[in-house]
Amino acid sequence: MKVGNTISRETFYCNLLTAGHLFYGFLSLLCSLSVFHFQNTVKSTIHSSYADRHYDFCKFQPLSLKETHEEYLLMKSIAWPETPPLPFPHYLSKTSDPSHSSFTILSGGKTESDILLARLHNPTLGAGVVGQVVDHLNGSYSAVFYLPWEGNAEVEVTLVHPSEAITVLHSLTRKHPDRIYFKSLFRSGYINETTVCNVCLRPTQQPVCNYTDLRTGEPWFCYKPKNLSCDTRINHSKGRLKKNLMTTETLFQSGVNMKVSIPASGPSGVTVLPKTKGWSMVSSRTVKSRPSGYYFHSVWRALRGPSVPHFNTSSAITQCLKGKVVHIYGDSTVRQWFEYFNATLPGSCSTNLSEKIGPYMALDYANNILVTYRCHGPPIRFSKVPITELRYIANELDSVTGGSETVVVLGIWSHFSTFPVEVYIRRLQSIRRAVVQLLSRAPDTLVVIRTANPKNLTLYETITNSDWYSLQRDKVLRAMFKGLNVHLVDAWEMVVAHNLPHELHPQPPIIENMINVLLSYICPKKGG
């Protein structure tokens, strides 16, 4: 297949094959989607983290039978194919290595359970769309592309982690769910003491203070100070990452085998022609839905949900939000949205009581617009947070009146990456209960959820916030809110599809497109 060869729009199908460390690819011209298959001659085993817990010192609030069954199904759904136990020392030549890998657009194929990101893009057109990677759990993958634009398109495949690295990351959470620890300052008069706190607090001879939230049941514990009582706690801070956690750092080398583009062994581009009569539509058997959208001329266009107008002026944003109350709850990735509104709304004045966690408030009195932000409750990796400002989202939602002029935005994922997924599931269950209650008493309330996104990875970031951890939690979030009257802003696809580097806090052009999606839910285009 040469660059310049043409295929009909929405009719592209291809596969990738891994034999050892070499990727091959295959192309068929008459399918509605582009599919890459990966296979490996080594047979993988499936590991269910639900049945293999080694973090029994983590405290979980009890669940109902229904919630327990849901948790079981969720854990089963994100179980990851795993390589056999790793030998020591580890040799790169025995793992998936991008420097010895390539892909070619051809026609069939296989691979092991590496994390791969696939993208089709055209930088000149400012165009990009994500490939949906499907694990067939039999040693093969498919990456499915929808072809939304005409003209040239380049295939890009990125290795995030080799499968051996996933084995290590999984083991880290089982053995060291407390690898990031937290601290609290206790004070009474002139006496100060600091102790370690966590959801997962290892048992010692030292007494423990129990700060489990009475309304949500969310657990939190601190070692009791020697000379002070538990009720003298005054703040919360992030501690540090525990050292010497791994002897396998060779599996996490930036530019070598982590977040590395896999080169094509031949041409990696195709030319997409307009759809014409006579071309038959063939559906993918592995992926039943389109991606959520794509970029064209650097503007996000939705393929699901309402069309996305470009709110490119302050007056357009003001007009959309006029008379609205927007409550934003979550981590710093959704705090970016508050900061965008605060900088964009021309008539707003703002206040913030805490630099990191809020509460923030931006008020445009003339247009009756109120935008607020507050961080979620612990675990949070911020320092010197007054305990009076530690709020759980579910409790905050219980105080929201709601209605047709109220928008609730949720974004919670990044601070949960080092903990067992069960901790995240329970947090979402309490938030979901509050969302259901809010929509029951005020059905016209608009609820929008920001998903997780991939980021730049260093060794530290991988141990604490790998894309694999984010992907697992993102799957859980989507599954748990499916079927509810809530809307998603697909941050994962919006970051992967864009030409800008992956970052925990996406750059302004991506944030602007996310805001456009949010505003499209608030002010849907007539007939869109």
C-alpha positions, -999 to +999 in steps of 0.1 A: +000+000+000+016+033-010+009+067+002-015+082-023-035+051-027-071+059-022-100+045-003-136+056+001-145+078+031-158+056+059-144+025+042-110+017+057-099-015+073-064-026+083-046-049+108-013-050+126+007-081+135+033-086+162+057-114+157+084-111+184+089-074+183+079-067+146+046-052+137+031-060+103-002-045+089-029-054+064-054-034+045-089-041+031-106-013+012-143-020+017-152-016+054-168+012+073-141+013+099-103+010+100-092-020+121-057-029+132-051-064+147-022-073+169-011-108+179+017-125+197+029-161+198+031-161+236-003-169+251-014-145+279-032-153+310-061-133+324-056-119+359-085-107+380-074-082+406-108-087+424-098-122+434-062-115+443-061-089+470-030-082+489-041-049+504-061-061+533-051-032+554-071-009+532-105+000+548-136-003+527-171+006+539-196-022+537-217-025+505-252-038+499-256-070+480-265-051+448-234-029+452-212-059+459-224-076+427-218-044+408-183-041+421-176-077+412-188-071+376-168-039+373-136-056+386-142-084+362-147-061+333-113-043+338-093-075+345-062-071+324-044-099+304-011-104+322+023-118+312+037-147+333+058-138+364+088-117+354+123-131+357+151-111+373+170-094+359+147-080+332+161-077+296+146-052+272+152-077+244+126-100+260+099-073+261+080-052+236+106-026+225+095+002+201+131+006+188+128-029+173+091-026+163+073-012+133+040-014+116+029-016+080-006-011+065-013-045+050-040-072+060-041-095+093-022-100+127-016-104+165+001-091+199+005-094+236-012-072+262+008-040+258-010-006+261-013+009+227-028+042+216-038+045+179-046+078+161-054+088+126-044+124+119-036+151+094-016+180+110-022+203+079-059+200+083-058+201+121-076+168+119-074+138+143-095+109+154-088+082+180-086+045+172-107+024+195-084-004+207-102-037+214-086-065+234-100-099+221-085-117+252-070-143+229-037-127+221-051-103+196-062-067+195-082-045+170-078-008+167-109+006+149-109+040+131-138+060+119-129+081+088-146+115+092-126+136+067-116+134+031-079+137+021-047+124+035-045+106+068-015+092+087-017+063+111+001+068+144+006+039+169+021+046+204+033+021+229+024+034+264+036+004+283+048-031+274+027-058+290+056-066+314+052-031+328+015-037+334+025-067+356+047-044+377+021-016+380-006-041+390+018-056+416+026-021+430-011-014+438-015-048+454+016-045+476+020-007+480-015+009+479+000+034+505+030+043+483+018+079+484+012+088+520-005+119+535+000+138+567-021+159+591-010+185+616-025+183+651-023+213+674-034+223+708-019+255+722+018+254+717+019+216+711+022+205+675+024+169+662+023+155+626+012+120+618+007+099+587-028+095+572-043+073+545-072+052+533-048+023+534-030+027+568-007-002+577-015-017+612+011-008+639+011-006+677+001+030+673-035+039+679-055+052+650-079+082+646-110+073+625-122+102+603-147+082+583-173+105+569-206+098+587-229+106+558-210+089+529-191+063+548-159+074+530-130+061+551-100+081+562-075+074+590-045+090+608-022+076+633-030+092+666-005+117+679+013+107+711+003+137+732-028+151+715-064+139+710-079+130+676-101+161+676-070+185+675-064+178+638-062+211+619-051+203+583-044+178+555-012+176+534+003+153+508+033+134+521+058+118+497+062+088+475+078+060+493+113+051+479+128+019+466+095+005+454+108-012+422+137-031+409+123-030+374+129+006+363+142-006+330+106-012+320+097+025+325+122+045+304+109+076+287+119+075+250+127+038+251+097+018+261+073+042+276+050+066+256+070+059+224+058+061+189+062+029+169+075+037+134+060+023+103+081-002+084+066+012+052+041+039+042+017+048+070-007+071+051-038+067+030-059+091+010-096+091+018-120+098-011-155+111-009-181+084-004-197+076-037-225+054-050-216+018-054-195+015-023-211-008+002-210-001+040-195-030+060-198-027+098-171-036+123-179-068+143-156-057+171-167-021+178-204-012+176-201+026+183-183+055+167-158+076+186-173+105+205-159+130+180-129+142+160-109+173+153-111+192+120-094+225+115-085+221+152-121+223+163-138+193+179-168+179+161-191+156+179-202+122+165-224+115+194-246+139+213-254+175+202-234+193+176-207+215+191-209+252+182-177+272+186-182+296+215-151+316+205-160+349+220-167+361+256-200+375+245-211+341+231-201+323+264-219+350+284-250+347+264-250+309+269-245+311+306-268+340+312-290+333+343-272+300+350-255+286+381-226+263+373-212+241+402-179+224+394-167+197+417-135+176+414-098+176+409-075+201+393-082+189+358-118+202+361-106+232+380-091+243+347-127+248+335-134+272+363-102+291+355-112+293+319-146+308+328-131+331+353-107+345+327-133+346+299-164+360+314-158+398+311-181+410+339-171+385+366-154+391+399-140+361+417-130+350+452-111+319+464-105+309+500-078+282+493-053+284+464-057+247+454-090+233+465-113+263+466-140+271+472-138+294+442-166+316+431-169+338+399-200+361+397-212+381+368-239+401+386-251+419+354-258+387+336-268+367+367-241+341+362-225+322+391-197+297+386-183+278+416-156+252+422-147+230+450-123+200+452-134+166+461-126+151+495-095+130+504-075+114+490-061+147+476-025+155+469-025+191+481-008+206+511-020+225+542-057+221+534-078+231+565-099+202+575-130+225+574-125+226+536-124+189+531-157+182+515-171+151+498-189+156+465-219+135+475-225+157+505-221+189+485-246+176+459-271+170+487-272+208+493-278+217+456-313+227+449-311+221+412-334+230+384-333+241+347-309+269+354-284+247+373-254+229+358-234+204+378-199+195+365-180+165+380-144+155+374-128+130+398-101+105+389-065+116+391-060+114+429-073+078+431-047+062+408-024+047+435-053+030+454-071-002+447-099+003+422-124-006+449-117+027+466-126+045+435-157+024+429-171+032+463-164+069+459-184+069+426-212+049+442-217+075+468-215+103+442-239+084+419-265+081+447-263+118+452-267+125+415-297+102+413-313+120+443-306+154+427-321+144+394-351+129+413-359+162+431-349+184+402-350+165+369-342+195+348-307+198+364-279+193+338-251+170+350-219+168+330-189+145+338-154+150+326-135+118+319-099+110+326-071+117+301-036+104+293-006+124+304+031+128+299+049+100+318+081+100+338+091+073+362+075+091+391+043+099+372+041+063+361+043+049+396+017+074+408-005+081+378+002+059+349-021+060+319-029+024+327-043+034+361-063+062+345-077+039+318-089+014+344-107+041+363-121+057+332-137+025+322-152+022+357-166+057+356-182+053+322-198+020+332-212+033+365-229+064+350-242+046+319-279+049+316-283+079+338-294+113+326-258+126+326-235+138+298-198+131+292-170+153+280-147+127+265-114+142+277-095+109+268-104+111+232-100+148+230-064+146+243-054+115+223-068+128+190-051+162+193-016+170+180-005+186+213+015+165+238-004+145+264-005+164+297-023+159+330-036+194+325-043+197+288-031+229+270-055+258+263-066+247+228-078+214+241-095+231+272-113+255+248-127+226+229-138+209+261-156+240+272-173+241+238-186+206+244-198+216+279-216+246+265-232+226+237-250+207+265-260+239+282-271+257+251-277+230+224-278+243+189-314+243+175-318+214+152-283+201+163 
